[in-house]
Structures are given as structure tokens and as C-alpha cells.
Amino acid sequence: MIQIIVITHGKLAREFVHTTELIVGKQKDLNSVCLEMHEGIEDLTRKLTAVIKPDEKGRECCLVLVDMFGGTPSNVALALTHDFPNLKVVTGVNLPVLIEAVTHRALMNLEQLTEFVRDKGKKAIVYANELLNPKPDK
């Protein structure tokens, strides 16, 4: 099974995992890594490296969902792709994306899941008023 790691500034990653498990049940190989106020790049690198697990074939194989591109969580995860080539990083984590990832990971390989999650993320944000009450064409 593909491991999923959520990394964010503050405790948001922990809450994303907690809320996902509240909705879909306890999940194996779903981890959160939080960058606390007092921590730096080395701390986050150490914490992330500690949770990466090898897959059935002994390869480190995981999808990393981070809060935003260019922030410390994404920069650290991207830097680790040199040491862990089967680590895929997708930015802009949100609850619908995380739920989609955990409920579809057994059905896809890592590359397929990464693309699936990216595409779902693009569709996960909607202007609900406009969707429910479309303006008539002029």
C-alpha cells in the first residue's frame, strides 16, 4: 500500500489526518508531520525521514501532501526526492484531496495516485453559491 504523509506548518497536518480518520476510519500508513514554530529545516527533515517506510519491494514509496508550494514543508519534501526517488510531492492539501488519496491508494500505483490527487485537488475548490445558483445566460 502507498504510504501517505501530510506535512504542514503548525498542527494542521495532524488535524487533517485526525479528521480524515474520523470520516473514513483508522488508516494504515497515513502519517502527519508538523513543522512547529520553534523548529527549522533540519528538524523537519529528521522528522520526515523518520516516518518514510519502504513498500513491499523494499523501496521508499510514498505520496507527500503539503500545505503550500514554496514553504518549508514542500521545500524539505522536494529536497528529499533526491534520496527517495519514489517520494511524490503534491501541494495544496485539503480534506477532500486527503480523503480521495486514502480511499483510492489501493487501486493505483504511486504515479497514478499522484496524478489523480493533483486532478482532484484542482476540482476540490468550488464557489458553492455560483454552483448551486448559476446566473442565467444573458
C-alpha positions in Angstrom: 0.0 0.0 0.0 1.2 3.5 -0.7 2.1 5.5 2.3 0.7 9.0 2.6 2.4 11.7 4.6 0.8 15.1 5.3 3.2 17.9 6.1 2.2 21.4 7.2 3.1 24.4 9.1 1.8 24.1 12.7 -0.5 21.3 13.7 -2.7 21.4 10.6 -1.3 18.1 9.3 -2.2 16.2 12.5 -5.8 17.6 12.3 -6.1 16.7 8.6 -5.2 13.1 9.5 -7.5 13.0 12.5 -10.4 14.4 10.6 -9.9 12.0 7.7 -9.9 9.1 10.0 -13.0 10.4 11.7 -14.7 10.3 8.3 -13.2 7.1 6.7 -11.9 5.2 9.7 -8.4 4.5 11.0 -5.8 4.3 8.2 -2.6 2.3 8.0 0.4 4.2 6.6 -1.1 7.6 7.0 1.2 9.9 8.8 1.3 13.6 9.8 4.5 15.6 10.2 4.1 19.1 11.7 6.5 22.0 11.5 6.3 23.7 14.9 7.1 27.4 15.4 10.5 26.6 17.1 11.7 24.1 14.5 13.8 24.5 11.5 14.7 22.7 8.2 16.9 20.2 10.0 14.2 19.3 12.5 11.6 18.8 9.7 14.0 16.8 7.6 14.7 14.5 10.5 11.0 14.0 11.3 10.0 13.3 7.7 12.9 10.9 7.1 11.9 9.0 10.3 8.3 8.3 9.0 9.2 7.2 5.4 8.7 3.4 5.2 9.7 1.0 2.5 7.0 -0.6 0.4 6.6 -4.4 -0.2 9.6 -4.4 -2.6 11.8 -2.5 -0.1 11.5 0.9 -1.8 10.5 4.0 0.0 7.2 4.7 -1.8 5.0 7.5 -0.6 2.8 10.4 -1.5 3.6 13.5 0.4 0.8 16.1 0.6 2.0 19.6 1.8 0.2 22.8 2.6 1.7 25.2 0.1 4.3 25.3 -2.6 7.5 27.2 -1.7 7.0 26.8 2.1 9.4 24.9 4.3 7.4 21.7 4.3 7.3 21.5 0.4 11.0 22.5 0.2 12.1 19.8 2.6 10.0 17.2 0.9 11.3 18.1 -2.5 14.9 18.1 -1.3 14.4 14.5 -0.1 13.3 13.3 -3.5 17.0 13.1 -4.4 17.5 10.4 -1.7 14.0 8.9 -2.1 13.1 8.9 -5.8 9.7 7.2 -5.1 8.6 10.1 -3.0 6.0 12.2 -4.8 5.1 15.7 -3.5 1.7 17.4 -4.2 1.0 20.9 -2.8 -2.3 22.4 -1.6 -3.5 19.6 0.7 -7.1 19.9 1.7 -9.6 17.5 3.3 -11.3 16.3 0.0 -7.9 15.6 -1.5 -6.7 13.6 1.5 -9.9 11.6 1.6 -9.6 10.8 -2.1 -5.9 9.8 -1.6 -6.6 7.3 1.2 -9.7 5.8 -0.4 -8.0 5.3 -3.8 -4.4 4.4 -3.0 -5.0 0.6 -3.0 -6.4 0.9 -6.5 -3.5 2.7 -8.2 0.3 2.8 -8.4 2.1 5.8 -7.0 2.3 7.7 -10.3 -1.4 7.2 -11.0 -2.4 8.2 -7.4 -0.2 11.3 -7.6 -1.9 12.5 -10.9 -5.3 11.5 -9.5 -4.8 13.5 -6.4 -3.5 16.5 -8.3 -6.5 16.5 -10.6 -9.0 16.1 -7.7 -7.3 19.0 -5.9 -7.9 21.2 -8.9 -11.6 20.4 -8.7 -12.0 20.4 -4.9 -12.4 24.1 -4.5 -15.7 25.5 -5.8 -17.6 28.7 -5.4 -20.6 27.0 -3.9 -23.1 29.8 -4.4 -22.3 30.0 -8.1 -22.5 26.2 -8.4 -25.9 26.0 -6.7 -27.4 29.2 -8.2 -26.0 29.7 -11.6 -26.6 33.0 -13.3 -28.9 32.8 -16.3 -27.2 33.4 -19.7 -27.8 36.9 -21.0 
